[in-house]
């Protein structure tokens, strides 16, 4: 984004997926994944087959969280090399994170209602199959680098992170994401304030987002597109985080954008709808 500010930039176009910038107003961080969950629940309720199979998905989800907080699930999972078999304990907060990881994965999120319902009825056999992916995702990130970038960009904690730490309530599972709370003391130099000014580049840009993205809210990507001078924003219903290669339609739009950055054909996006496993 910042490269696009330069008057001498000669890029023909830019493609951005699941993006937010510090300068763009956004919803408080704790609401992002919750909005993704509501979107999935609402889509299921609007689908006659899904609604018949899962008539109270949000209520079922809440009941599983309560069950696991009272009696956590314990198992052994295989994380592969170099960790091998490790014991694992999952409470309700961990289950919430697991579900949101599922929503983020466009190839997996159609199975989330079935997964929640199976666990609610006592069928926990699928949990060990999902857990390694969640743990590897946590281990795969360089958290110190992430915090350094966030704190350099923002210069201090987000108000939403401060509020969450002060009163987590039923959102304690989001505390690990409140990384900017460390910015008051994190040893990184703040970037100039000009870095966070909205980018007004005239470079033709394609911005993609998924309605089930619990990491970067579609509203963030749309707001970024609105701040640009020559942007095409495309939102895909039922897709998750970073949709660039999610299906043939996305790839078709990307290729069309390369051929005609000023007016890509995005009509197939309207045909992309959630597909729930029942």
N, C-alpha and C positions, 0 to 999 in steps of 0.2 A: 504494500500500500504506500509506504513512504517513498519508494522509488518513483512512484507515479507522480510525485509532486514536481519533479525536475522538468524545467522547460525544455531541456535538451534531450529528454528521453525519446527514443525513436521506436519504442515497442509498438507493434501493429495492434496488439490487443492483449487483454489479460483475462485469466479465468480464476475465479475464487470460489471455494466451497466451504460452507459452514464457518463464517468469519464474523468477528466482532472487533471493534477498535475502541480504545479508551475514550475517544472523543465523542462517540455516539451514545446518546442516552439509551439505557437498557433496563429491563426489569431487574429487581433485586435477585442476586444469584440463587438464593434458595428456591425461587419460583421456577427456574428453568426446567429441571427434571420433572417437577410436579405438573407443569403444563404439558409436557410430553406424555405423561401418564394419562392425564385427562383427555388429551386428543385421541389416544388409543381407545380409552373407555367409551368416549362418545362415538367413535367410528364403529366400534363393536355394537353399541346400542342401536345404531342406525342401520346395521346390516341384519336382516331378518334371521338368517341362519346363525350368525354369531350371537345375536341377542337371545335366541332360543336356547342355545347351548350354554351361554354364560350370562344369565339375566341380570346379575348384580355383580359385575366384575370388580368394581371399586370396593364394594362391601366385602367381597371374598378376599380381595387383596389385604384389606385392613385386618380381617380375621386371621389370616396367615401370619401377619406381622405380630399380632398379639399372641398367637399360639407359640411362635418361635421365641418371642421374648420371655415367655413363661417357661418354656421347655426347649432350649436350643437343640438343634440337630447336630449330631456328632458322627463323624465318619473318617475314613482314611482316603486320601486322594493321591493320585499319581501325577506329580508335576513334571515328570520326565527329568532328563539330565540338566543340571547336576544335583537336583534336589531329591528325586525319587519319591517314595511313599512318605507322606506326612499326615499327621492327625489334623483334623479340621473341625472347628466348632462354628456353627452358623446360628446367630440369633435373628430377631426380626429386622434389625437395622441392616445386617449383612444381606438379608434376603431382598430388601429394598434396593440395595446397590446392585445385586445380581440381576434383578428385573430391569433396572435402568440400563445396565450393560447390554441386556438383551434388546431393549428398545433401540439402542444406538446402532446395533448391527442390523442393517437392512435385510440380510439374508435370514435373520433369526427372529425378527420382531413379530412376525405373523404367528409364531408359536407361543408368545408370551401369555395370552389368555389361557391356553390349554395348560401351560406349565403352572400357572398360579392355581388353577382349579385342581390339578392333580395333587399338588402339595396340600391344598386345603382339605382334601379327602384322605390324607394320610399317605399318599403315594410319593415318597421322597426319593425314589430310585434315580430320578433324573438330576437331582442336585449335584451329586459328585461329578456328573458329566459336564456341568456348566462351571463348576467352581475353578478348575484349573485355568480356564480362559480368564476369569476375573482376577485371579492371583497373578498370572503372568502379565496381565495388563498393568497391575499395580507395580510389579517388580520391574517392568520394562521402561518405566519413565525415569528420567533424571530429575527428581523433585527439586533439588537445589538449583538446577538450571532454570526450571519453570518459575520458581519463586523469584530468582534474580531478574528474569525478563519481566514478570508481572510488576515487581517493585520498581524497576527502572522505568517502566512505562507509566505507572500510576503515581509514583512518588509517595504513596501511603496506602493504608488499608481501605478497601471498599467499605462504604457504610453498611452494606448488607452483610459483609463478613463480620464486622464489629457487632452488629445486632445479633447475628447467629451465635457467636461465641458467648455473648452476654446472656442470651436466653434461648438455648437450643430447642426447648420444648420437645415436640415429636419429630424434630428434624435433626436429631443428633447424628444420624447417618451421613449428613452433609458436612460435618465438621472437617473431615480431611480435605474437602474442597475449598475451605475458607483460608487458603494459603496466604492471602494478602495481609492477614492479621500480623504477620511477621515483619511487614515492611517498615514499621517504626524503627526497628533495630537491625534490619538486614543490611549487611555491609556492601551495598551496591550504590553507585552514583546515579542519581535521577537524571533522566534525559531532559533536554531543554523542553519547556512547555510547548514550543512550536511544533515539536514532534507529534503532539496529540491533536493538532488542529485537524478538522475534517479534510480529507483529501478531495479535491475538486478536479481531478484529472479528466482530460477530454479523451483519454485513451479508451476505445471501446472495450467494455468489460462485461463478462458474463458471470453472474453470481448465482450459485445453486444452494438450495437448502431443502431439508427434509422435515416434515411436520412432527416426526417422532424423535427428533434430535434432542436428547437430554443434556448434551454438553454445550452446544452453542444454539441458543434459541433462534428459530427462523426469523423472529422479529429483529434480531441483531443484524443478520445478513441483509434483510430488506432495508433496514435503516441505513446500512452502509451503502447499498445500491442507490438509495434516494439522495445520498450526499454527493454521489458522483454525477458528472455531467453527461455521460454517455454510457449508461448501464442497462443491461437486460437482466431482470431478476426472475428466476424460475423456482417455484416451490413445488415439491413432489409430495403428494399425500401418501403417508404410510412408510416413507423412507426415513432412515436414521441419520447418523453422523457421517459427514464427508461422503457425499453421494456420487462422486465423480465417475465411478465405475459400477454403480449399483445395478443398472439394467440396460437393455438395448436402447431405450428411449433417451436416457441420459447421454449415452455415447453418441447417439445420432445428433442430439442437440449440440454437443461439444464439437463434433466434426462440422456441423453446419455453421457454427460460430466461426470456426477457422476459415471457412470459405467466404462467409459474409458477416463480419463482425458487427456491422451496422444494423442488420435486420435478420438475425437467425430465425429459422422456423422452429418454434417451441411448441407447436400445437399438440404433439404427442404427450406432453406433460399432463394434459387433461384426462388422458386415458389411464394414467398411473393411479391405482387405487389399492388400499390395503387388502391383503389376502390372508385371512385368518384360518389357522388350522383348527378344525373342529372334529 
